[in-house]
Amino acid sequence: MADANSRSITSNQTDLHEKLDEIVQKHLEAEFKKPIAEHTLKAFNEVNDKVQAFSGPIILDSCCGVGESTANLAKRHPDALVIGVDKSSHRLDKHDIEYKQSERGQYILVQADLNDFWRLAVEAKWQPSHHYLLYPNPWPKSKHIQRRWHGAAVFPFIVKLGGVLEVRSNWSIYIEEFARALQLAGVDAAAEAYESAQAITPFERKYWASGQSSTRLVVSLTPQ
């Protein structure tokens, strides 16, 4: 029953943030100089060795939480190496053995700061076939716009990573803002309502059980 009691997002925003364009444009034009954290560099190097040795598609599952989505994506993409990344060891430690599978697909879970991990992946010339951002923290208060991924300084590196980007949220404004940020980066993107017979993440299952809807964008960032 707990799944049916998820609260809807409340925000003092009723539309796109008034400073969204200004913020995104600033990040697109500026150089991101934040030093790379040592723990993320170490984690990335360990994963990068496996990525460089792997001959199939690479898929990123960013903000993977407990890793249920990572395991599900590995089942959906059995020829790929799926890399789930989350900053919380507490969440990753909850990864249930039930999610794990050996018959089809393979995946790795990594504790790392995505602000650093994405930049390292770009520098290492990763070319993921898909990049999933499933229900990231929406930071719904207007003053926290730059904590949302599309309002953060690292946003240009999401674009540079390429692949088919899919972002989902139970707050439609988040996806609408993300689509606008992509448009400012020269990528045609649009938000759309999303429904499926099967939830891929614990959050998705919880939101749907409580009657909330999902919005997503799916766009190819791979250069033509």
DOPAMI-72467 format. One record per residue (C-alpha): residue number from 1; x, y, z. Coordinates in steps of 0.25 Angstrom, whole numbers, plus 2048, in hexadecimal, padded with zeros to 3 digits. Layout:
    i    X    Y    Z
  NUM    X    Y    Z
...
END
This chain:
    i    X    Y    Z
    1  800  800  800
    2  80C  809  802
    3  80E  80A  7F3
    4  800  811  7F2
    5  803  81C  7FC
    6  80E  824  7F4
    7  80C  833  7F4
    8  80B  83B  7E8
    9  816  845  7E6
   10  812  853  7EB
   11  819  85F  7E5
   12  818  86E  7E5
   13  81B  86D  7D6
   14  80F  86C  7CD
   15  817  86D  7C0
   16  825  86D  7BB
   17  82F  874  7C4
   18  830  883  7C0
   19  83F  883  7C0
   20  840  875  7B9
   21  845  87A  7AC
   22  84F  884  7B2
   23  855  879  7BB
   24  856  86E  7B0
   25  85C  878  7A6
   26  867  87C  7B1
   27  86A  86D  7B3
   28  86B  86A  7A4
   29  875  876  7A2
   30  87D  874  7AF
   31  888  86A  7B2
   32  885  861  7BE
   33  892  861  7C6
   34  88E  85A  7D3
   35  899  850  7D7
   36  896  841  7D6
   37  894  83A  7E3
   38  89E  830  7E6
   39  894  825  7E9
   40  88C  827  7DC
   41  899  827  7D4
   42  89D  819  7DA
   43  88F  814  7D8
   44  88F  818  7CA
   45  89C  813  7C7
   46  898  805  7CC
   47  88B  805  7C3
   48  893  80B  7B7
   49  89C  7FF  7B6
   50  890  7F6  7B5
   51  889  800  7AB
   52  896  800  7A2
   53  897  7F1  7A2
   54  888  7EF  79E
   55  884  7EE  790
   56  875  7F0  791
   57  86C  7FC  793
   58  86E  804  7A0
   59  862  809  7A7
   60  862  814  7B3
   61  857  813  7BE
   62  85A  820  7C5
   63  854  822  7D3
   64  851  814  7D4
   65  84D  813  7E2
   66  84D  805  7E7
   67  850  800  7D9
   68  843  7F9  7D6
   69  842  801  7C9
   70  850  7FD  7C6
   71  84D  7EE  7C7
   72  840  7F0  7BF
   73  847  7F8  7B4
   74  852  7ED  7B3
   75  846  7E3  7B1
   76  841  7EC  7A6
   77  84E  7EE  79F
   78  855  7E0  7A1
   79  861  7E4  797
   80  864  7F0  79F
   81  86D  7F3  7AB
   82  863  7FC  7B4
   83  86A  805  7BE
   84  862  80A  7CA
   85  867  817  7D1
   86  862  81D  7DE
   87  869  825  7E8
   88  863  81E  7F4
   89  86A  812  7FA
   90  85D  810  803
   91  854  80E  7F7
   92  85E  806  7EF
   93  860  7FD  7FB
   94  851  7FA  7FA
   95  853  7F3  7ED
   96  84A  7E6  7EE
   97  850  7D9  7E9
   98  843  7D7  7E2
   99  846  7E1  7D8
  100  853  7DB  7D4
  101  853  7D1  7C8
  102  85E  7C9  7C1
  103  856  7C3  7B6
  104  855  7D0  7AD
  105  85B  7DD  7AE
  106  865  7E3  7B8
  107  867  7EF  7C0
  108  870  7F6  7CA
  109  86C  7FF  7D5
  110  875  80B  7D9
  111  875  815  7E4
  112  879  822  7DE
  113  876  831  7DD
  114  86F  833  7CF
  115  875  841  7CE
  116  882  83B  7CD
  117  87F  82D  7C7
  118  878  833  7BA
  119  884  83C  7B8
  120  88E  831  7B9
  121  885  828  7B0
  122  885  833  7A5
  123  895  835  7A7
  124  896  826  7A5
  125  88E  827  798
  126  883  81D  79D
  127  878  81C  793
  128  86C  816  79A
  129  861  811  791
  130  856  815  79C
  131  857  81E  7A8
  132  84B  81D  7B2
  133  848  827  7BD
  134  83C  821  7C4
  135  835  82A  7CE
  136  841  832  7D3
  137  83F  83B  7DF
  138  836  846  7D9
  139  83A  851  7E3
  140  82C  857  7E1
  141  82F  864  7E9
  142  831  870  7DF
  143  83E  874  7E7
  144  844  866  7E4
  145  843  867  7D5
  146  852  865  7D3
  147  852  858  7DB
  148  849  852  7D0
  149  852  84B  7C6
  150  84E  854  7BA
  151  851  861  7C3
  152  85E  85C  7C8
  153  86C  85F  7C3
  154  86E  851  7BE
  155  862  851  7B5
  156  86B  853  7A8
  157  872  846  7AB
  158  864  83E  7AB
  159  863  843  79C
  160  871  840  799
  161  870  832  79D
  162  866  82F  792
  163  85E  823  790
  164  84F  822  792
  165  84B  82A  79E
  166  83F  826  7A6
  167  83A  82F  7B2
  168  82E  82B  7BA
  169  828  833  7C6
  170  81A  833  7CD
  171  81B  843  7CC
  172  818  847  7BE
  173  81F  855  7C0
  174  82C  84E  7C2
  175  82B  847  7B4
  176  826  853  7AE
  177  832  85B  7B3
  178  83C  850  7AF
  179  836  850  7A1
  180  838  85F  7A0
  181  846  85E  7A5
  182  849  854  79A
  183  843  85E  790
  184  84C  869  795
  185  858  85F  792
  186  853  85D  784
  187  84B  850  786
  188  83C  84F  782
  189  835  848  78E
  190  827  848  794
  191  820  842  7A0
  192  816  838  79F
  193  80D  830  7A8
  194  812  822  7AB
  195  80B  815  7AF
  196  80F  807  7B0
  197  80A  7F9  7B4
  198  816  7F7  7BD
  199  81E  801  7C6
  200  82D  801  7C4
  201  831  808  7D1
  202  82C  807  7E0
  203  828  816  7DF
  204  820  814  7D2
  205  819  808  7D8
  206  816  811  7E5
  207  811  81D  7DD
  208  808  815  7D4
  209  802  80D  7E0
  210  7FE  81A  7E6
  211  7F7  81F  7D9
  212  802  829  7D4
  213  806  82A  7C6
  214  814  82A  7BF
  215  819  833  7B4
  216  826  830  7AC
  217  82E  835  7A1
  218  836  82C  797
  219  840  832  78E
  220  84C  82E  786
  221  858  836  789
  222  861  82E  780
  223  867  836  775
  224  861  833  767
END
